[in-house]
Amino acid sequence: MHVAPRDDYDYSKGFLLLMLAAGAGGGWDSAHQPTAFGGVKVGGGPFALDLQYDRLQGHSGFSTEGSAVLPLFRVPGYRHFSERKFVKFFAEPGLGYRAGGGQFGGYSSAKVLAVLLTDTWSDGWVAPYVEFQRRFPFQSPLQGDNRVTVGVMLAVCEHCGLD
């Protein structure tokens, strides 16, 4: 169902109807060793699936993670009849599994996603994003890693629909 755009409606409210993203980044593990990775994110509504190839502790691996994508807030706030840019923030708690060399295996995750959009975003938008993540391995939660992802995302708002 497609909702006709209105000049006085904040389309940044709610979940993302569709999200397709590609990104890469790096970070550090608990021993302060550098890590690198790249992957894709696919999702819609309150859920997303991340598929990533990474290098952790000198070992190659592949991780898959399911997470909730919960809208938090936008900066600056909504103003009627504006076409300004804003950053929309989402919280992403998740569960995943990393296969490959190293000690990781199953893990829980805490992420914050920041997407740069404009108020004319109602028909979908290819936007840059930054994501900050902390992974907590089930076997040793303090031995996880911190990651920063930079990429581009096709984001369609929840109220827009797909034509």
N, C-alpha and C positions, 0 to 999 in steps of 0.2 A: 504494500500500500504506500503510495507516494503522497506526501503532504505538501501542498503548495507553499512556497516560501512566503513568509510574512516579514515585513521590515521591522516589526517590533517583537520578534521572538528570538530567544537565546538558544540557538541550535547547539551550543556546546554543552547543554544539560544532558545528563544521563550517560548511558553506555555508548560504545562504538558499535554500530550495526555490522561493520565489516572492517577488518584490519589485516593488511598484507604488508609485511615489512622485511627488509634486508639490512643487516648491520654487521659490524665487526668492532673489535675493541681489544682491550687488554686490562690487566690488573695485577694483583699480587696475591700470593697465597700466605698461609700463616707463618712461613719461614721467610717472608718478604722476598720471595723469588718472583720474577716477572712471569705473567701468563699471557697468552694470546688466543683469540677465538674468532669465529665468524659463523653466521647462521641466518635463519629465517624465522619469522613469527607469523602465524596464521590464527585468526580468531574472529569472533563476533559475539555481540552481547557481552555477558560478563565473563567469558572464558577465552583463553589463548593457549596455543601449543607452540613451544619453541623447540627447534631442532638446530643443534650446533656442533661444529667440529672445533676441538680445542687442543692446546698444548699446556699441560699442567705438570709441574715438577719434572720437566724434560720428557714427558710421555704424551703421545697422541691419544686422543679419545673422542668419543661422540656422546653427546648428552641429549636427552629428550626431557621436556618439562611441561607440565600442565599447570596453569595458574589462573586465578581469578583476576579480572581487570576492573578494578573498582574506582569510579570517578571520585576525585577529592575536591579540587577547586581549580579556578583559572585566575591568572594574573595578567593584565589588570582585569577588574570586574566588567561585566556586561554593561553596555550603554546603548540605548536605542539609536538607530540610524547611523551606526558607526561601521567603518570598514577597517578598523585598526587590527593589528596583529596581537595575539595573546598566546600565552603558554598554558596548556591544559595539563594538569597533573593527575596521575592515576597510581593507586597502590596495587601491587601485584604479589600477593602471597602465593606460594606454589610448592609443588612436590615434583621431584625429578629423579632421574637415574643417569649416572655417567658410567659408560662402559669403556674399557681401555686400560692402559697402564696406570699405575698409581693406586692410592688407597681410597678413592672416593666412593663409588657405588651409589646407594640411595641417599638422597638429601632433601632437606626442606630449604626454602628460599624466601627471601624478603627483597622486593624490588620497588623502585619508584621510577615511573615513566613520565617524561616531560616531552610534550609534542607542541611544536610551533604551528599555530593556525591563524586564520583571519575570521572575522565575523561574517564573511560571505561564503563560508565553508559549507553551506547546506547541500551542495551537489557533490560533495566529496573533494578530497584535496590530497595531493602528494606533498608530504610535509617532512621536514627534518625532525629527528627525535634524538634524545639522550636518555639512557636508562642506567640507573645505578643498582647493583645487585650484590647481595651477600648470600653465599651458599653455606649451609650447615650440614655436613655429612652426618648421617645417623649414627655411625660407629664412633665418631669423635667430633662433636659439634664445634669445638674450638679450633679445629684444624681445617676449617673451610677456606674459602677465598673471596676476595672482593673484586668486582668487575665493573667496568664502565663500557657501555656500548654506544656507538654513534652510527646512525643510519638514516634511511628514508622509509616512509610509511605511506601507503594509501589508506586514508582514514575516511569512512563514511559515517555520518552522524546517525544516531538511533532513530530520529524522527524523519529522516530524509527518504528512506527506502531506496531500492535499486530499480532503475528503469531498464 
